[in-house]
Amino acid sequence: MRRLANIFHLGIKELRSLYRDPVMFIFIIFSFTVMIYLAGKGVSMELHNAPVAVVDEDRSPLSQRITRAFYGPSFKTPDMIDIAEIDTVMDAGIYTFVLDIPPNFQRDVLAGKQPEIQVNVDATQMSQAFIGAGYIQNITLGEITTFVQGYRADSAMPIELITRMRFNPTLTSAWFGGVMELINIITLLSIILTGAALIREREHGTLEHLLVMPLTPVDIMLSKVWAMGLVVLVGATLSLQFMIAGVLEMPIAGSVPLFLLGTAIFLFSTTSLGILLGTIARTMPQLGLLMILFIIPLQMLSGGSTPYESMPQFVQVAMQFAPTSHFVSIAQAILYRGAGFEVVWPDLVANIVIGMVFFLVALALFRKSLTAAQ
């Protein structure tokens, strides 16, 4: 009980030190609010208000029908331009898409020929260019079919393919971006806070004071783990409820307590990693450099940005030993698909094992550094 009390009081000391650090305190609030919103709303993966122009060299009912088919919210109202203006407006970046409908287009369509419509795409707008080109093709083919047949219908096929969007039926990218940013922030802050807390002890000389007290290295580490983990867990809980479910209007399909359990286990891994990096680094700039080496691979290769199937085989195997891979799987299964404990328990166990390994390695290095300091 005395050891638990020591760990508790040391953790309270860490919380008070964090509270007295206004820069870090503001950074935590900013991360769980503004950065979540920007990740969800600032980077849109949907086609929205794409500027489009049309060169109508045919000036027929069919060409006018195609022109009128582009409307909001995917496209802005098309502007009519001359063929000589195409290069100028594309070079200036005024339009993302410019359609050139050739002369006699309607006549050739009705004659059973296969005339072509030229679509000029500004591919520097990469996400809109890729999505918009498919939209334009579907819209154009649909209008031509309706015009020729008198109703919108596809030719009879032996198999009818019906697409149903599960878990995100409106394909709202803000839901995906907000949750992935929350995972990245949990990872980043938990490592930074614990690593910075350990370095702050060394820089202020308070680590030597702790060594003369009836404390063990395990007590010191556990106090930082629970205190910094609690700060991130509280921030993640509030951000999930008020930013993701509230501002971004994402429906949470699964159990929030189960997700918070997975977050707590994940925080044990990342806070232990933070202490490990804080033990290796001697100053805050060194910790920042080490963070770059660890955070970027953990976030980019976690399976949150790109699926595992698109990665090389050795990367897929290596990332099974990273806590972020299992936490992304837990978060997506619970928050998007409403999975229960019976689905996510293997990832929970994997994160417990990874956390224990990080904690034991960090403990060994921390003891070694304390021995060298003495």
Secondary structure, DSSP 4 states (H G I P E B T S, - for coil): -HHHHHHHHHHHHHHHHHHT-HHHHHHHHHHHHHHHHIIIIIS--S--SB-EEEEESS-SHHHHHHHHT--TTTBPPPEE--GGGHHHHHHTT--SEEEEEPTTHHHHHHTT-----EEEE-TTSHHHHHHHHHHHHHHHHHHHHHHHHSS--PPP-SS-------S-TT--HHHHHHHHHHHHHHHHHHHHHHHHHHHHHHHHTHHHHHHTSS--HHHHHHHHHHHHHHHHHHHHHHIIIIIIIIIS-----S-HHHHHHHHHHHHHHHHHHHHHHHHH-SSHHHHHHHHHHHHHHHHHTSSSSS-GGGS-HHHHHHGGGSHHHHHHHHHIIIIIT---HHHHHHHHHHHHHHHHHHHHHHHHHHHHHHHHH-
